[in-house]
Amino acid sequence: MHDWGFSHGWGFGWGSYGPIGMVIVALIVIWPFWRICEKAGYPGVTALLSVIPLVNVVFLYWLAFSDWPSQRRNPPEPANGRTVR
């Protein structure tokens, strides 16, 4: 039978680092998304969506095209709490 270049067992091409390698790659992907989410004004934990297949594509488009809370402009409030007329 032809091997087709895939590794045998649960390594999925990562050699003996199968699950550990997958966790390392997941962390390499999550960390920058975590920082981007926080800078955009969203909770950093939303970066976990970046490692779920198919959800990560929807998440990327949502993050790219949504209005970021950190970019919203709110009118400044006066220091004394009164409305200026």
C-alpha positions, 0 to 999 in steps of 0.5 A: 500500500502507498504511504502518501507521506503521512506518519503512522500513529497519532503523531500527524507528522509531528514525529514523537512530539504529536500532542506536545507539538500541537499544543505548542503550535496552538499557543503560538497561534493563540498568543498574538490573537489574545493580544489583538483581541485585548487591543481591540477591546474584546476579552482576550479569552476570545482568542481561543476561537482561533484554534477551532477549525472553521470557527477560526475563519469566521472569527478572523473575519468577525475580528477584521470587519467588526467595530472594535470597542476600543475604536469607538469614540465617546464624547468626553464627560465634563469633570464636574458632571454637569452638561455644558451648554 
